[in-house]
Amino acid sequence: MKRLLKIFLVMFKIGFTTFGGGLVMIPQMERDYVHRYGWVSGEDIVDVFAVAQSLPGVIAVNSSILIGYRIAKVKGAVAAVLGAVLPSLLVLIGVAVAYDAFITAPAVLGALRAVRASVVALLCSAAWGMRRKALSDRWFSCAVALAAFALALFTRVNVIFIIVGGAAAGVLRWLIRRGRGRARA
């Protein structure tokens, strides 16, 4: 029970202190779950974020469910998702009640501009921090990342096709490596 409460409180803190969506949570989730508590490995968390990003739904919810499940099965998943969602729900209820006064306040508009800039920095930080784990096969990973980036930036290809293409490239790479291993044996 103590562990479930800790999972809930860690996700509640993360959910309450991060702005800008689930991707912004990545550095803090990695810091807490990998480095502070040692509940999952760095490689596991990269895999969790890859799966969470490629599933339908919100990455914060998806990743909290996957990490919570990894730590304490179904009860851990429930504790983590409640911790991740509850802060947003509480804040959103408060904002909805005072929406008209809140959204037009000059101080709020200024704060939102600064938060947007901070979100970009946090996303870059998350990408930089995960680069070694995510790009273990440098040339292949860089080629796939550059291709995905170019498709997303310069074409109107649906994101799901880019994700499926990345997965297909990874499976193809694995099949090629497996075939080479058998040829040597």
NULOMAR-710436 format. One record per residue: residue number from 1; residue in three letters; x, y, z of N, C-alpha, C, O in turn. Coordinates in nm, 3 decimals, decimal comma. Layout:
// residues N
{NUM 'ALA' {X Y Z} {X Y Z} {X Y Z} {X Y Z}}
...
END
This chain:
// residues 185
{1 'MET' {0,082 -0,120 0,000} {0,000 0,000 0,000} {0,086 0,126 0,000} {0,053 0,226 -0,064}}
{2 'LYS' {0,198 0,121 0,073} {0,288 0,236 0,078} {0,343 0,268 -0,061} {0,353 0,384 -0,100}}
{3 'ARG' {0,379 0,162 -0,133} {0,435 0,182 -0,267} {0,332 0,243 -0,362} {0,366 0,329 -0,442}}
{4 'LEU' {0,208 0,200 -0,353} {0,102 0,256 -0,438} {0,080 0,403 -0,407} {0,062 0,484 -0,498}}
{5 'LEU' {0,082 0,437 -0,279} {0,068 0,577 -0,239} {0,186 0,659 -0,293} {0,168 0,771 -0,338}}
{6 'LYS' {0,306 0,602 -0,287} {0,424 0,672 -0,336} {0,415 0,692 -0,488} {0,447 0,800 -0,538}}
{7 'ILE' {0,370 0,590 -0,560} {0,351 0,603 -0,705} {0,252 0,715 -0,734} {0,276 0,800 -0,819}}
{8 'PHE' {0,138 0,714 -0,662} {0,037 0,818 -0,679} {0,096 0,956 -0,651} {0,078 1,048 -0,731}}
{9 'LEU' {0,166 0,971 -0,539} {0,220 1,103 -0,501} {0,326 1,152 -0,598} {0,332 1,271 -0,628}}
{10 'VAL' {0,410 1,063 -0,646} {0,513 1,103 -0,745} {0,445 1,153 -0,871} {0,483 1,257 -0,925}}
{11 'MET' {0,345 1,080 -0,921} {0,276 1,122 -1,043} {0,192 1,246 -1,019} {0,179 1,330 -1,108}}
{12 'PHE' {0,136 1,260 -0,900} {0,059 1,380 -0,867} {0,151 1,502 -0,871} {0,115 1,605 -0,927}}
{13 'LYS' {0,268 1,490 -0,810} {0,366 1,600 -0,811} {0,407 1,633 -0,955} {0,412 1,750 -0,993}}
{14 'ILE' {0,434 1,532 -1,033} {0,474 1,554 -1,172} {0,359 1,619 -1,249} {0,380 1,715 -1,323}}
{15 'GLY' {0,238 1,567 -1,231} {0,122 1,622 -1,300} {0,092 1,764 -1,259} {0,042 1,843 -1,339}}
{16 'PHE' {0,120 1,798 -1,134} {0,088 1,931 -1,083} {0,196 2,034 -1,116} {0,168 2,154 -1,118}}
{17 'THR' {0,317 1,989 -1,142} {0,427 2,084 -1,162} {0,475 2,093 -1,305} {0,569 2,168 -1,333}}
{18 'THR' {0,416 2,019 -1,397} {0,458 2,028 -1,537} {0,346 2,087 -1,621} {0,229 2,054 -1,603}}
{19 'PHE' {0,384 2,174 -1,711} {0,289 2,240 -1,801} {0,331 2,213 -1,944} {0,451 2,204 -1,973}}
{20 'GLY' {0,235 2,198 -2,033} {0,267 2,185 -2,173} {0,244 2,047 -2,229} {0,279 2,022 -2,345}}
{21 'GLY' {0,189 1,957 -2,154} {0,158 1,825 -2,208} {0,252 1,717 -2,158} {0,347 1,743 -2,084}}
{22 'GLY' {0,221 1,596 -2,200} {0,292 1,478 -2,152} {0,440 1,474 -2,185} {0,519 1,423 -2,106}}
{23 'LEU' {0,478 1,528 -2,300} {0,620 1,524 -2,336} {0,705 1,603 -2,239} {0,822 1,571 -2,217}}
{24 'VAL' {0,648 1,706 -2,180} {0,722 1,787 -2,084} {0,745 1,709 -1,955} {0,837 1,740 -1,879}}
{25 'MET' {0,662 1,609 -1,929} {0,677 1,528 -1,809} {0,795 1,432 -1,817} {0,844 1,385 -1,715}}
{26 'ILE' {0,841 1,403 -1,937} {0,943 1,300 -1,957} {1,068 1,322 -1,871} {1,109 1,229 -1,803}}
{27 'PRO' {1,130 1,441 -1,872} {1,251 1,455 -1,789} {1,224 1,432 -1,640} {1,306 1,372 -1,571}}
{28 'GLN' {1,111 1,479 -1,592} {1,082 1,462 -1,450} {1,047 1,318 -1,417} {1,086 1,267 -1,312}}
{29 'MET' {0,975 1,250 -1,506} {0,944 1,110 -1,484} {1,072 1,027 -1,484} {1,091 0,939 -1,400}}
{30 'GLU' {1,161 1,057 -1,577} {1,288 0,986 -1,582} {1,368 1,011 -1,454} {1,424 0,918 -1,396}}
{31 'ARG' {1,374 1,136 -1,411} {1,448 1,171 -1,290} {1,394 1,095 -1,169} {1,471 1,038 -1,092}}
{32 'ASP' {1,262 1,094 -1,153} {1,203 1,030 -1,035} {1,205 0,877 -1,045} {1,254 0,810 -0,955}}
{33 'TYR' {1,152 0,823 -1,153} {1,135 0,678 -1,164} {1,266 0,603 -1,187} {1,282 0,491 -1,139}}
{34 'VAL' {1,359 0,665 -1,260} {1,485 0,596 -1,289} {1,591 0,632 -1,184} {1,647 0,543 -1,119}}
{35 'HIS' {1,618 0,760 -1,169} {1,732 0,802 -1,087} {1,701 0,811 -0,938} {1,781 0,768 -0,855}}
{36 'ARG' {1,587 0,867 -0,903} {1,558 0,889 -0,761} {1,513 0,760 -0,691} {1,564 0,729 -0,583}}
{37 'TYR' {1,419 0,686 -0,751} {1,364 0,568 -0,685} {1,415 0,436 -0,743} {1,403 0,332 -0,679}}
{38 'GLY' {1,471 0,439 -0,864} {1,524 0,317 -0,925} {1,418 0,213 -0,956} {1,446 0,093 -0,959}}
{39 'TRP' {1,295 0,258 -0,980} {1,186 0,165 -1,005} {1,192 0,104 -1,146} {1,147 -0,008 -1,167}}
{40 'VAL' {1,246 0,178 -1,241} {1,263 0,128 -1,378} {1,400 0,171 -1,428} {1,459 0,266 -1,376}}
{41 'SER' {1,451 0,100 -1,528} {1,582 0,136 -1,584} {1,566 0,245 -1,690} {1,456 0,273 -1,736}}
{42 'GLY' {1,677 0,306 -1,726} {1,676 0,408 -1,830} {1,628 0,354 -1,963} {1,556 0,422 -2,037}}
{43 'GLU' {1,667 0,230 -1,995} {1,622 0,168 -2,120} {1,472 0,140 -2,116} {1,402 0,159 -2,216}}
{44 'ASP' {1,424 0,095 -2,000} {1,280 0,068 -1,985} {1,198 0,195 -2,008} {1,095 0,192 -2,076}}
{45 'ILE' {1,244 0,305 -1,952} {1,164 0,427 -1,962} {1,162 0,479 -2,106} {1,061 0,534 -2,150}}
{46 'VAL' {1,272 0,462 -2,179} {1,273 0,501 -2,320} {1,172 0,417 -2,397} {1,099 0,469 -2,481}}
{47 'ASP' {1,168 0,287 -2,368} {1,071 0,199 -2,434} {0,927 0,238 -2,398} {0,839 0,239 -2,484}}
{48 'VAL' {0,905 0,271 -2,271} {0,772 0,313 -2,226} {0,727 0,436 -2,303} {0,614 0,442 -2,350}}
{49 'PHE' {0,816 0,536 -2,316} {0,779 0,658 -2,386} {0,756 0,632 -2,535} {0,669 0,694 -2,596}}
{50 'ALA' {0,833 0,541 -2,594} {0,812 0,508 -2,735} {0,676 0,443 -2,756} {0,604 0,478 -2,849}}
{51 'VAL' {0,640 0,350 -2,669} {0,511 0,283 -2,680} {0,398 0,382 -2,650} {0,298 0,387 -2,722}}
{52 'ALA' {0,414 0,462 -2,543} {0,310 0,558 -2,505} {0,284 0,659 -2,615} {0,170 0,699 -2,638}}
{53 'GLN' {0,390 0,701 -2,683} {0,376 0,799 -2,792} {0,306 0,739 -2,912} {0,234 0,809 -2,984}}
{54 'SER' {0,326 0,610 -2,935} {0,269 0,550 -3,055} {0,127 0,496 -3,033} {0,062 0,454 -3,129}}
{55 'LEU' {0,079 0,496 -2,910} {-0,060 0,454 -2,883} {-0,155 0,573 -2,894} {-0,114 0,687 -2,874}}
{56 'PRO' {-0,280 0,547 -2,926} {-0,377 0,657 -2,926} {-0,397 0,708 -2,783} {-0,389 0,631 -2,687}}
{57 'GLY' {-0,423 0,835 -2,771} {-0,447 0,892 -2,640} {-0,338 0,988 -2,599} {-0,248 1,022 -2,677}}
{58 'VAL' {-0,346 1,032 -2,476} {-0,256 1,133 -2,422} {-0,130 1,065 -2,370} {-0,139 0,968 -2,294}}
{59 'ILE' {-0,013 1,115 -2,409} {0,112 1,050 -2,370} {0,132 1,047 -2,219} {0,189 0,951 -2,166}}
{60 'ALA' {0,087 1,149 -2,149} {0,102 1,151 -2,002} {0,022 1,037 -1,939} {0,071 0,970 -1,848}}
{61 'VAL' {-0,098 1,015 -1,987} {-0,181 0,907 -1,935} {-0,123 0,772 -1,975} {-0,110 0,682 -1,892}}
{62 'ASN' {-0,089 0,758 -2,103} {-0,034 0,631 -2,152} {0,094 0,593 -2,077} {0,108 0,480 -2,031}}
{63 'SER' {0,186 0,688 -2,066} {0,314 0,657 -2,001} {0,296 0,631 -1,852} {0,363 0,545 -1,796}}
{64 'SER' {0,206 0,705 -1,787} {0,185 0,679 -1,644} {0,126 0,540 -1,623} {0,163 0,471 -1,528}}
{65 'ILE' {0,034 0,499 -1,709} {-0,022 0,364 -1,697} {0,087 0,259 -1,718} {0,097 0,164 -1,640}}
{66 'LEU' {0,168 0,276 -1,821} {0,272 0,178 -1,849} {0,377 0,171 -1,738} {0,418 0,062 -1,699}}
{67 'ILE' {0,419 0,286 -1,689} {0,520 0,287 -1,582} {0,460 0,232 -1,453} {0,524 0,151 -1,385}}
{68 'GLY' {0,339 0,275 -1,419} {0,273 0,223 -1,299} {0,256 0,072 -1,305} {0,275 0,003 -1,205}}
{69 'TYR' {0,219 0,021 -1,421} {0,203 -0,124 -1,438} {0,337 -0,195 -1,423} {0,346 -0,301 -1,362}}
{70 'ARG' {0,440 -0,134 -1,478} {0,575 -0,193 -1,470} {0,620 -0,205 -1,325} {0,689 -0,300 -1,288}}
{71 'ILE' {0,582 -0,107 -1,243} {0,625 -0,104 -1,104} {0,539 -0,195 -1,016} {0,593 -0,271 -0,935}}
{72 'ALA' {0,406 -0,188 -1,030} {0,317 -0,260 -0,938} {0,194 -0,315 -1,007} {0,086 -0,317 -0,948}}
{73 'LYS' {0,207 -0,358 -1,129} {0,099 -0,421 -1,205} {-0,026 -0,331 -1,214} {-0,013 -0,210 -1,224}}
{74 'VAL' {-0,145 -0,388 -1,210} {-0,268 -0,313 -1,234} {-0,289 -0,204 -1,128} {-0,327 -0,092 -1,162}}
{75 'LYS' {-0,266 -0,236 -1,002} {-0,284 -0,137 -0,897} {-0,187 -0,020 -0,915} {-0,223 0,095 -0,891}}
{76 'GLY' {-0,066 -0,048 -0,958} {0,032 0,057 -0,985} {-0,011 0,145 -1,102} {0,007 0,267 -1,099}}
{77 'ALA' {-0,069 0,082 -1,204} {-0,117 0,158 -1,320} {-0,231 0,252 -1,278} {-0,235 0,367 -1,321}}
{78 'VAL' {-0,321 0,202 -1,196} {-0,433 0,285 -1,149} {-0,382 0,400 -1,063} {-0,426 0,514 -1,080}}
{79 'ALA' {-0,291 0,371 -0,972} {-0,235 0,476 -0,885} {-0,163 0,582 -0,968} {-0,179 0,702 -0,943}}
{80 'ALA' {-0,085 0,539 -1,065} {-0,009 0,633 -1,148} {-0,100 0,720 -1,234} {-0,080 0,841 -1,243}}
{81 'VAL' {-0,200 0,659 -1,296} {-0,287 0,738 -1,384} {-0,373 0,835 -1,303} {-0,398 0,946 -1,348}}
{82 'LEU' {-0,418 0,793 -1,185} {-0,492 0,887 -1,100} {-0,404 1,004 -1,058} {-0,447 1,119 -1,058}}
{83 'GLY' {-0,280 0,974 -1,022} {-0,187 1,080 -0,985} {-0,157 1,174 -1,100} {-0,140 1,294 -1,079}}
{84 'ALA' {-0,149 1,120 -1,221} {-0,118 1,203 -1,338} {-0,236 1,291 -1,380} {-0,216 1,404 -1,423}}
{85 'VAL' {-0,356 1,239 -1,367} {-0,475 1,307 -1,419} {-0,539 1,402 -1,317} {-0,591 1,507 -1,355}}
{86 'LEU' {-0,534 1,367 -1,192} {-0,604 1,446 -1,089} {-0,560 1,593 -1,084} {-0,647 1,679 -1,074}}
{87 'PRO' {-0,431 1,625 -1,088} {-0,395 1,768 -1,085} {-0,455 1,848 -1,200} {-0,506 1,958 -1,179}}
{88 'SER' {-0,449 1,794 -1,319} {-0,506 1,863 -1,435} {-0,656 1,881 -1,419} {-0,710 1,987 -1,451}}
{89 'LEU' {-0,722 1,779 -1,371} {-0,866 1,786 -1,351} {-0,902 1,896 -1,251} {-0,993 1,975 -1,276}}
{90 'LEU' {-0,832 1,902 -1,139} {-0,860 2,003 -1,037} {-0,834 2,144 -1,090} {-0,916 2,234 -1,070}}
{91 'VAL' {-0,720 2,163 -1,158} {-0,688 2,295 -1,213} {-0,787 2,333 -1,321} {-0,832 2,448 -1,327}}
{92 'LEU' {-0,822 2,239 -1,407} {-0,916 2,267 -1,515} {-1,054 2,304 -1,464} {-1,119 2,391 -1,520}}
{93 'ILE' {-1,099 2,240 -1,358} {-1,227 2,277 -1,297} {-1,220 2,422 -1,248} {-1,313 2,500 -1,270}}
{94 'GLY' {-1,109 2,457 -1,182} {-1,092 2,595 -1,135} {-1,087 2,695 -1,249} {-1,148 2,802 -1,240}}
{95 'VAL' {-1,017 2,662 -1,356} {-1,008 2,752 -1,472} {-1,144 2,764 -1,540} {-1,183 2,874 -1,581}}
{96 'ALA' {-1,217 2,654 -1,552} {-1,347 2,658 -1,617} {-1,444 2,750 -1,543} {-1,524 2,820 -1,605}}
{97 'VAL' {-1,436 2,748 -1,412} {-1,525 2,832 -1,332} {-1,497 2,980 -1,357} {-1,589 3,061 -1,362}}
{98 'ALA' {-1,369 3,014 -1,371} {-1,331 3,155 -1,388} {-1,271 3,183 -1,525} {-1,188 3,273 -1,540}}
{99 'TYR' {-1,313 3,107 -1,627} {-1,250 3,113 -1,759} {-1,247 3,253 -1,820} {-1,141 3,300 -1,860}}
{100 'ASP' {-1,359 3,320 -1,826} {-1,365 3,451 -1,893} {-1,271 3,552 -1,828} {-1,199 3,624 -1,898}}
{101 'ALA' {-1,272 3,558 -1,697} {-1,183 3,652 -1,628} {-1,038 3,608 -1,638} {-0,948 3,691 -1,648}}
{102 'PHE' {-1,016 3,478 -1,637} {-0,880 3,423 -1,637} {-0,810 3,443 -1,772} {-0,696 3,489 -1,775}}
{103 'ILE' {-0,875 3,410 -1,880} {-0,810 3,405 -2,012} {-0,780 3,545 -2,068} {-0,692 3,558 -2,153}}
{104 'THR' {-0,849 3,646 -2,023} {-0,826 3,780 -2,077} {-0,733 3,864 -1,990} {-0,701 3,977 -2,027}}
{105 'ALA' {-0,691 3,813 -1,877} {-0,602 3,889 -1,788} {-0,464 3,904 -1,852} {-0,404 3,804 -1,890}}
{106 'PRO' {-0,413 4,026 -1,864} {-0,281 4,048 -1,925} {-0,169 3,969 -1,858} {-0,078 3,920 -1,926}}
{107 'ALA' {-0,174 3,955 -1,727} {-0,070 3,879 -1,657} {-0,073 3,732 -1,698} {0,031 3,669 -1,712}}
{108 'VAL' {-0,193 3,677 -1,715} {-0,206 3,538 -1,756} {-0,154 3,520 -1,898} {-0,084 3,423 -1,927}}
{109 'LEU' {-0,189 3,612 -1,987} {-0,139 3,603 -2,126} {0,014 3,609 -2,130} {0,077 3,535 -2,205}}
{110 'GLY' {0,073 3,696 -2,049} {0,219 3,704 -2,042} {0,279 3,577 -1,986} {0,381 3,529 -2,036}}
{111 'ALA' {0,217 3,521 -1,885} {0,267 3,396 -1,826} {0,260 3,282 -1,927} {0,351 3,201 -1,935}}
{112 'LEU' {0,152 3,277 -2,004} {0,137 3,170 -2,103} {0,244 3,179 -2,212} {0,293 3,077 -2,260}}
{113 'ARG' {0,282 3,299 -2,251} {0,390 3,315 -2,349} {0,520 3,258 -2,294} {0,591 3,186 -2,365}}
{114 'ALA' {0,551 3,289 -2,170} {0,674 3,238 -2,108} {0,668 3,087 -2,090} {0,769 3,018 -2,108}}
{115 'VAL' {0,552 3,035 -2,055} {0,537 2,890 -2,038} {0,561 2,819 -2,171} {0,626 2,715 -2,174}}
{116 'ARG' {0,509 2,873 -2,280} {0,531 2,812 -2,412} {0,679 2,804 -2,445} {0,726 2,702 -2,496}}
{117 'ALA' {0,754 2,909 -2,416} {0,899 2,908 -2,441} {0,967 2,804 -2,352} {1,058 2,734 -2,397}}
{118 'SER' {0,923 2,793 -2,230} {0,981 2,694 -2,138} {0,953 2,552 -2,185} {1,038 2,464 -2,172}}
{119 'VAL' {0,834 2,530 -2,241} {0,797 2,397 -2,289} {0,892 2,353 -2,401} {0,935 2,238 -2,404}}
{120 'VAL' {0,923 2,443 -2,492} {1,017 2,410 -2,600} {1,152 2,368 -2,541} {1,211 2,269 -2,584}}
{121 'ALA' {1,199 2,443 -2,443} {1,328 2,410 -2,380} {1,321 2,274 -2,311} {1,416 2,196 -2,319}}
{122 'LEU' {1,212 2,245 -2,242} {1,199 2,116 -2,174} {1,192 2,000 -2,273} {1,248 1,893 -2,247}}
{123 'LEU' {1,124 2,019 -2,385} {1,119 1,915 -2,488} {1,257 1,888 -2,545} {1,294 1,773 -2,565}}
{124 'CYS' {1,332 1,994 -2,571} {1,470 1,978 -2,620} {1,556 1,906 -2,516} {1,637 1,821 -2,551}}
{125 'SER' {1,537 1,941 -2,390} {1,611 1,877 -2,282} {1,579 1,728 -2,275} {1,669 1,646 -2,258}}
{126 'ALA' {1,452 1,694 -2,288} {1,412 1,553 -2,284} {1,473 1,476 -2,400} {1,524 1,366 -2,382}}
{127 'ALA' {1,468 1,534 -2,519} {1,526 1,469 -2,637} {1,677 1,451 -2,619} {1,730 1,344 -2,650}}
{128 'TRP' {1,744 1,552 -2,572} {1,889 1,546 -2,552} {1,924 1,440 -2,447} {2,020 1,364 -2,465}}
{129 'GLY' {1,848 1,435 -2,339} {1,876 1,340 -2,233} {1,855 1,195 -2,273} {1,922 1,106 -2,222}}
{130 'MET' {1,762 1,170 -2,365} {1,732 1,034 -2,406} {1,806 0,991 -2,531} {1,789 0,877 -2,576}}
{131 'ARG' {1,887 1,077 -2,589} {1,948 1,048 -2,718} {2,035 0,922 -2,716} {2,030 0,843 -2,810}}
{132 'ARG' {2,114 0,903 -2,612} {2,204 0,787 -2,609} {2,126 0,657 -2,602} {2,159 0,560 -2,671}}
{133 'LYS' {2,024 0,654 -2,518} {1,945 0,532 -2,502} {1,860 0,504 -2,626} {1,847 0,390 -2,670}}
{134 'ALA' {1,802 0,611 -2,681} {1,712 0,594 -2,795} {1,787 0,571 -2,925} {1,734 0,508 -3,017}}
{135 'LEU' {1,908 0,622 -2,935} {1,986 0,611 -3,059} {2,104 0,517 -3,041} {2,218 0,553 -3,070}}
{136 'SER' {2,077 0,397 -2,991} {2,185 0,303 -2,963} {2,254 0,256 -3,090} {2,375 0,234 -3,088}}
{137 'ASP' {2,183 0,241 -3,198} {2,242 0,207 -3,328} {2,248 0,338 -3,406} {2,155 0,370 -3,481}}
{138 'ARG' {2,356 0,411 -3,389} {2,362 0,552 -3,433} {2,320 0,577 -3,576} {2,231 0,659 -3,600}}
{139 'TRP' {2,380 0,510 -3,671} {2,353 0,543 -3,811} {2,209 0,512 -3,849} {2,141 0,593 -3,912}}
{140 'PHE' {2,165 0,396 -3,811} {2,027 0,357 -3,842} {1,927 0,449 -3,772} {1,835 0,501 -3,835}}
{141 'SER' {1,947 0,470 -3,642} {1,856 0,554 -3,566} {1,854 0,697 -3,618} {1,747 0,759 -3,628}}
{142 'CYS' {1,971 0,750 -3,650} {1,977 0,887 -3,703} {1,906 0,896 -3,838} {1,837 0,995 -3,865}}
{143 'ALA' {1,923 0,794 -3,923} {1,857 0,795 -4,053} {1,704 0,792 -4,037} {1,633 0,866 -4,104}}
{144 'VAL' {1,656 0,707 -3,946} {1,512 0,699 -3,923} {1,461 0,830 -3,863} {1,357 0,881 -3,904}}
{145 'ALA' {1,534 0,884 -3,766} {1,493 1,010 -3,702} {1,489 1,124 -3,803} {1,394 1,203 -3,805}}
{146 'LEU' {1,592 1,134 -3,886} {1,595 1,240 -3,988} {1,484 1,224 -4,090} {1,422 1,321 -4,132}}
{147 'ALA' {1,459 1,100 -4,130} {1,350 1,075 -4,226} {1,215 1,113 -4,164} {1,132 1,177 -4,230}}
{148 'ALA' {1,193 1,075 -4,040} {1,067 1,108 -3,972} {1,053 1,259 -3,956} {0,945 1,314 -3,977}}
{149 'PHE' {1,163 1,325 -3,918} {1,161 1,470 -3,901} {1,129 1,540 -4,034} {1,046 1,631 -4,038}}
{150 'ALA' {1,194 1,496 -4,141} {1,171 1,557 -4,273} {1,026 1,533 -4,319} {0,962 1,624 -4,371}}
{151 'LEU' {0,976 1,412 -4,299} {0,837 1,385 -4,338} {0,740 1,470 -4,259} {0,645 1,524 -4,315}}
{152 'ALA' {0,763 1,483 -4,129} {0,673 1,562 -4,045} {0,679 1,710 -4,078} {0,577 1,780 -4,075}}
{153 'LEU' {0,799 1,758 -4,111} {0,817 1,901 -4,134} {0,778 1,945 -4,275} {0,719 2,052 -4,292}}
{154 'PHE' {0,812 1,864 -4,375} {0,799 1,910 -4,514} {0,685 1,846 -4,593} {0,662 1,885 -4,707}}
{155 'THR' {0,615 1,751 -4,534} {0,505 1,689 -4,608} {0,379 1,692 -4,522} {0,381 1,737 -4,408}}
{156 'ARG' {0,272 1,645 -4,579} {0,146 1,636 -4,505} {0,113 1,492 -4,471} {-0,004 1,455 -4,456}}
{157 'VAL' {0,218 1,410 -4,459} {0,197 1,269 -4,424} {0,143 1,263 -4,282} {0,194 1,330 -4,192}}
{158 'ASN' {0,039 1,184 -4,262} {-0,021 1,167 -4,131} {0,082 1,108 -4,035} {0,159 1,019 -4,073}}
{159 'VAL' {0,084 1,157 -3,912} {0,181 1,114 -3,812} {0,176 0,964 -3,788} {0,280 0,902 -3,764}}
{160 'ILE' {0,059 0,905 -3,795} {0,047 0,761 -3,771} {0,128 0,683 -3,874} {0,186 0,580 -3,841}}
{161 'PHE' {0,133 0,731 -3,999} {0,212 0,662 -4,101} {0,361 0,677 -4,074} {0,439 0,587 -4,105}}
{162 'ILE' {0,401 0,789 -4,019} {0,542 0,808 -3,983} {0,579 0,713 -3,870} {0,686 0,652 -3,873}}
{163 'ILE' {0,493 0,700 -3,771} {0,519 0,609 -3,659} {0,523 0,464 -3,708} {0,613 0,388 -3,672}}
{164 'VAL' {0,424 0,426 -3,789} {0,420 0,290 -3,842} {0,543 0,264 -3,930} {0,599 0,155 -3,928}}
{165 'GLY' {0,583 0,364 -4,007} {0,704 0,350 -4,090} {0,828 0,331 -4,005} {0,914 0,249 -4,038}}
{166 'GLY' {0,838 0,406 -3,895} {0,952 0,388 -3,804} {0,953 0,249 -3,744} {1,058 0,186 -3,734}}
{167 'ALA' {0,836 0,201 -3,703} {0,827 0,066 -3,648} {0,864 -0,039 -3,753} {0,935 -0,135 -3,723}}
{168 'ALA' {0,817 -0,019 -3,876} {0,849 -0,113 -3,984} {0,999 -0,113 -4,013} {1,058 -0,218 -4,036}}
{169 'ALA' {1,060 0,005 -4,012} {1,205 0,013 -4,034} {1,280 -0,060 -3,923} {1,380 -0,128 -3,949}}
{170 'GLY' {1,233 -0,047 -3,799} {1,297 -0,117 -3,687} {1,284 -0,268 -3,699} {1,380 -0,340 -3,673}}
{171 'VAL' {1,167 -0,315 -3,738} {1,146 -0,459 -3,756} {1,233 -0,509 -3,870} {1,295 -0,615 -3,859}}
{172 'LEU' {1,239 -0,434 -3,979} {1,323 -0,473 -4,093} {1,470 -0,480 -4,051} {1,540 -0,574 -4,087}}
{173 'ARG' {1,515 -0,381 -3,976} {1,653 -0,380 -3,927} {1,679 -0,503 -3,839} {1,785 -0,565 -3,851}}
{174 'TRP' {1,585 -0,536 -3,752} {1,599 -0,653 -3,665} {1,606 -0,782 -3,748} {1,688 -0,869 -3,720}}
{175 'LEU' {1,519 -0,793 -3,850} {1,520 -0,912 -3,936} {1,652 -0,926 -4,010} {1,705 -1,037 -4,022}}
{176 'ILE' {1,705 -0,816 -4,058} {1,834 -0,819 -4,129} {1,945 -0,864 -4,034} {2,027 -0,949 -4,070}}
{177 'ARG' {1,948 -0,808 -3,915} {2,051 -0,846 -3,815} {2,035 -0,993 -3,776} {2,135 -1,064 -3,761}}
{178 'ARG' {1,912 -1,038 -3,759} {1,888 -1,177 -3,723} {1,935 -1,269 -3,833} {1,993 -1,374 -3,807}}
{179 'GLY' {1,909 -1,229 -3,960} {1,955 -1,308 -4,073} {2,107 -1,317 -4,081} {2,161 -1,422 -4,114}}
{180 'ARG' {2,175 -1,207 -4,051} {2,322 -1,208 -4,050} {2,375 -1,299 -3,941} {2,474 -1,370 -3,961}}
{181 'GLY' {2,309 -1,298 -3,826} {2,351 -1,382 -3,714} {2,339 -1,530 -3,749} {2,425 -1,610 -3,712}}
{182 'ARG' {2,233 -1,567 -3,819} {2,215 -1,706 -3,860} {2,316 -1,746 -3,966} {2,363 -1,860 -3,968}}
{183 'ALA' {2,349 -1,651 -4,054} {2,446 -1,682 -4,161} {2,584 -1,710 -4,103} {2,658 -1,791 -4,158}}
{184 'ARG' {2,618 -1,643 -3,993} {2,749 -1,663 -3,929} {2,755 -1,793 -3,851} {2,863 -1,850 -3,834}}
{185 'ALA' {2,640 -1,840 -3,804} {2,637 -1,960 -3,717} {2,657 -2,088 -3,792} {2,656 -2,195 -3,732}}
END
